[in-house]
Amino acid sequence: MHAMQYSFTLPADHPMDAIRERVARTGHLLDDWPGLGLKAYLIRERGKDGSPVNQYAPFYLWHTVEGMNSFLWEGAFQRPTDDFGRPAVRQWTGLAYEEGGDAGTPARVAVLRRRPVPEALPLSQAAAGAVRETGRLAAGDGVLLAAAVVDTGRWELVHFSLHAGDAPDGAEGDAFQVLHLSEPGRALLPRGRQW
């Protein structure tokens, strides 16, 4: 499993309904993309749910590298770059993935938590802790899924979860509204520990 995200931070007065309309018009285009586990079309709005910015920040889980590369290099990614500019595309290697008890329910909120991998902690313990945390997140009320991914260039650990309702009380990380969920290969995402 591979994860990917890019974000467009928009002006404070940007009409976020324009992003909603864009996703309503084009979100279905990835509903059958080969190699894609899921794409969550995410936004944050300045002043809502603690967000300091307006941001469009889709998050992807891929079950094949070929699908991801096809998306990036064969034209689909050109549309947002033509409209908003070419963003940095973050990529992470999968550590764990679990379906939650509310899998199959429409996603309303995503929570994305970034943390450095602690220097003093042996890597095997850090990875095992990420797997346990993914299971804990997936077992929460209203959770559709949870994943843990890592960027070994920055030694950054990311936990991603989708929720049927509002972000859970005390959730750590950035909360995003989910505008659409394309999930053509979600069933193909490997469950559990990824090694």
PANU-528655 format. One record per residue (C-alpha): residue number from 1; residue in three letters; chain; x negated, y negated, z negated. Coordinates in nm, 3 decimals. Layout:
<recs>
i  aa  ch  x  y  z
NUM  ALA  A  X  Y  Z
...
</recs>
This chain:
<recs>
i  aa  ch  x  y  z
1  MET  A  0.000  0.000  0.000
2  HIS  A  -0.115  -0.351  0.084
3  ALA  A  0.033  -0.682  -0.029
4  MET  A  0.021  -1.015  0.148
5  GLN  A  0.143  -1.365  0.075
6  TYR  A  0.107  -1.709  0.223
7  SER  A  0.273  -2.024  0.100
8  PHE  A  0.371  -2.362  0.234
9  THR  A  0.388  -2.629  -0.034
10  LEU  A  0.629  -2.890  0.096
11  PRO  A  0.680  -3.258  0.012
12  ALA  A  0.879  -3.332  -0.304
13  ASP  A  1.165  -3.474  -0.096
14  HIS  A  1.169  -3.190  0.158
15  PRO  A  1.527  -3.063  0.207
16  MET  A  1.504  -2.702  0.090
17  ASP  A  1.836  -2.628  0.261
18  ALA  A  1.638  -2.648  0.586
19  ILE  A  1.432  -2.349  0.465
20  ARG  A  1.749  -2.166  0.364
21  GLU  A  1.895  -2.225  0.712
22  ARG  A  1.572  -2.111  0.875
23  VAL  A  1.570  -1.785  0.679
24  ALA  A  1.943  -1.730  0.747
25  ARG  A  1.870  -1.772  1.119
26  THR  A  1.546  -1.571  1.146
27  GLY  A  1.515  -1.344  0.840
28  HIS  A  1.665  -1.046  1.019
29  LEU  A  1.377  -1.043  1.271
30  LEU  A  1.166  -0.829  1.036
31  ASP  A  1.447  -0.598  0.923
32  ASP  A  1.302  -0.320  1.141
33  TRP  A  0.930  -0.415  1.159
34  PRO  A  0.711  -0.102  1.183
35  GLY  A  0.476  -0.059  0.886
36  LEU  A  0.659  -0.311  0.667
37  GLY  A  0.771  -0.182  0.330
38  LEU  A  0.940  -0.508  0.239
39  LYS  A  0.928  -0.881  0.287
40  ALA  A  1.083  -1.105  0.023
41  TYR  A  1.163  -1.451  0.161
42  LEU  A  1.084  -1.666  -0.143
43  ILE  A  1.126  -2.032  -0.232
44  ARG  A  1.067  -2.248  -0.536
45  GLU  A  1.233  -2.586  -0.578
46  ARG  A  1.076  -2.875  -0.760
47  GLY  A  1.247  -2.928  -1.096
48  LYS  A  1.428  -2.591  -1.095
49  ASP  A  1.323  -2.298  -1.313
50  GLY  A  1.010  -2.487  -1.416
51  SER  A  0.872  -2.525  -1.064
52  PRO  A  0.648  -2.829  -1.011
53  VAL  A  0.671  -2.798  -0.630
54  ASN  A  0.889  -2.724  -0.331
55  GLN  A  0.743  -2.412  -0.175
56  TYR  A  0.821  -2.146  0.083
57  ALA  A  0.611  -1.840  -0.007
58  PRO  A  0.708  -1.503  0.148
59  PHE  A  0.565  -1.192  -0.019
60  TYR  A  0.505  -0.863  0.168
61  LEU  A  0.437  -0.503  0.074
62  TRP  A  0.306  -0.300  0.368
63  HIS  A  0.286  0.077  0.393
64  THR  A  0.051  0.057  0.695
65  VAL  A  -0.237  -0.179  0.775
66  GLU  A  -0.139  -0.153  1.142
67  GLY  A  0.201  -0.306  1.068
68  MET  A  0.041  -0.592  0.878
69  ASN  A  -0.214  -0.660  1.151
70  SER  A  0.053  -0.641  1.420
71  PHE  A  0.255  -0.904  1.232
72  LEU  A  -0.045  -1.135  1.194
73  TRP  A  -0.198  -1.100  1.541
74  GLU  A  0.080  -1.020  1.787
75  GLY  A  0.299  -1.330  1.767
76  ALA  A  0.544  -1.301  1.475
77  PHE  A  0.320  -1.502  1.240
78  GLN  A  0.278  -1.770  1.507
79  ARG  A  0.631  -1.903  1.445
80  PRO  A  0.573  -2.028  1.089
81  THR  A  0.222  -2.152  1.172
82  ASP  A  0.362  -2.355  1.463
83  ASP  A  0.615  -2.517  1.229
84  PHE  A  0.413  -2.562  0.908
85  GLY  A  0.044  -2.518  0.998
86  ARG  A  -0.188  -2.222  0.946
87  PRO  A  -0.196  -2.122  0.579
88  ALA  A  -0.446  -1.911  0.392
89  VAL  A  -0.308  -1.557  0.387
90  ARG  A  -0.380  -1.378  0.061
91  GLN  A  -0.415  -1.000  0.075
92  TRP  A  -0.430  -0.749  -0.208
93  THR  A  -0.485  -0.375  -0.239
94  GLY  A  -0.210  -0.177  -0.408
95  LEU  A  -0.260  -0.033  -0.756
96  ALA  A  0.095  0.079  -0.842
97  TYR  A  0.455  0.067  -0.721
98  GLU  A  0.776  0.169  -0.895
99  GLU  A  1.144  0.142  -0.812
100  GLY  A  1.358  -0.004  -1.088
101  GLY  A  1.692  0.108  -1.227
102  ASP  A  1.877  -0.151  -1.018
103  ALA  A  1.721  -0.050  -0.685
104  GLY  A  1.980  -0.101  -0.412
105  THR  A  2.123  -0.414  -0.577
106  PRO  A  2.071  -0.745  -0.393
107  ALA  A  1.758  -0.929  -0.509
108  ARG  A  1.812  -1.279  -0.647
109  VAL  A  1.482  -1.360  -0.817
110  ALA  A  1.118  -1.260  -0.779
111  VAL  A  0.853  -1.307  -1.046
112  LEU  A  0.487  -1.328  -0.947
113  ARG  A  0.223  -1.320  -1.220
114  ARG  A  -0.147  -1.370  -1.146
115  ARG  A  -0.420  -1.287  -1.396
116  PRO  A  -0.795  -1.242  -1.377
117  VAL  A  -0.922  -0.888  -1.431
118  PRO  A  -1.097  -0.921  -1.771
119  GLU  A  -1.476  -0.912  -1.739
120  ALA  A  -1.526  -0.723  -2.064
121  LEU  A  -1.278  -0.448  -1.979
122  PRO  A  -1.401  -0.144  -1.782
123  LEU  A  -1.237  -0.138  -1.439
124  SER  A  -1.074  0.200  -1.501
125  GLN  A  -0.902  0.061  -1.811
126  ALA  A  -0.790  -0.253  -1.627
127  ALA  A  -0.638  -0.042  -1.348
128  ALA  A  -0.469  0.195  -1.594
129  GLY  A  -0.323  -0.104  -1.779
130  ALA  A  -0.188  -0.244  -1.450
131  VAL  A  -0.017  0.089  -1.377
132  ARG  A  0.142  0.096  -1.725
133  GLU  A  0.258  -0.264  -1.690
134  THR  A  0.418  -0.184  -1.353
135  GLY  A  0.614  0.097  -1.515
136  ARG  A  0.717  -0.130  -1.802
137  LEU  A  0.836  -0.401  -1.563
138  ALA  A  1.028  -0.151  -1.346
139  ALA  A  1.210  -0.016  -1.654
140  GLY  A  1.351  -0.360  -1.743
141  ASP  A  1.718  -0.450  -1.715
142  GLY  A  1.819  -0.573  -1.369
143  VAL  A  1.486  -0.482  -1.206
144  LEU  A  1.487  -0.357  -0.846
145  LEU  A  1.114  -0.284  -0.819
146  ALA  A  0.772  -0.371  -0.955
147  ALA  A  0.425  -0.359  -0.802
148  ALA  A  0.067  -0.425  -0.911
149  VAL  A  -0.196  -0.533  -0.661
150  VAL  A  -0.554  -0.657  -0.687
151  ASP  A  -0.786  -0.890  -0.497
152  THR  A  -1.138  -0.760  -0.563
153  GLY  A  -1.292  -1.067  -0.397
154  ARG  A  -1.151  -1.285  -0.676
155  TRP  A  -1.093  -1.005  -0.930
156  GLU  A  -0.733  -1.119  -0.954
157  LEU  A  -0.452  -0.888  -1.063
158  VAL  A  -0.098  -0.966  -0.945
159  HIS  A  0.227  -0.821  -1.074
160  PHE  A  0.532  -0.867  -0.851
161  SER  A  0.888  -0.781  -0.949
162  LEU  A  1.232  -0.827  -0.797
163  HIS  A  1.539  -0.888  -1.013
164  ALA  A  1.913  -0.865  -0.956
165  GLY  A  1.988  -1.163  -1.183
166  ASP  A  1.799  -1.456  -1.324
167  ALA  A  1.435  -1.423  -1.425
168  PRO  A  1.425  -1.233  -1.755
169  ASP  A  1.380  -1.437  -2.071
170  GLY  A  1.012  -1.463  -2.152
171  ALA  A  0.902  -1.355  -1.803
172  GLU  A  0.546  -1.459  -1.741
173  GLY  A  0.458  -1.598  -1.400
174  ASP  A  0.621  -1.803  -1.127
175  ALA  A  0.990  -1.744  -1.058
176  PHE  A  1.114  -1.764  -0.699
177  GLN  A  1.459  -1.752  -0.542
178  VAL  A  1.497  -1.462  -0.297
179  LEU  A  1.669  -1.582  0.020
180  HIS  A  1.652  -1.254  0.212
181  LEU  A  1.491  -0.914  0.176
182  SER  A  1.371  -0.723  0.482
183  GLU  A  1.293  -0.367  0.372
184  PRO  A  1.262  -0.136  0.672
185  GLY  A  1.002  0.092  0.510
186  ARG  A  1.066  0.047  0.141
187  ALA  A  1.128  0.421  0.101
188  LEU  A  0.781  0.481  0.251
189  LEU  A  0.597  0.276  -0.011
190  PRO  A  0.408  0.526  -0.225
191  ARG  A  0.533  0.544  -0.582
192  GLY  A  0.318  0.540  -0.891
193  ARG  A  -0.057  0.501  -0.909
194  GLN  A  -0.220  0.430  -0.570
195  TRP  A  -0.537  0.639  -0.610
</recs>
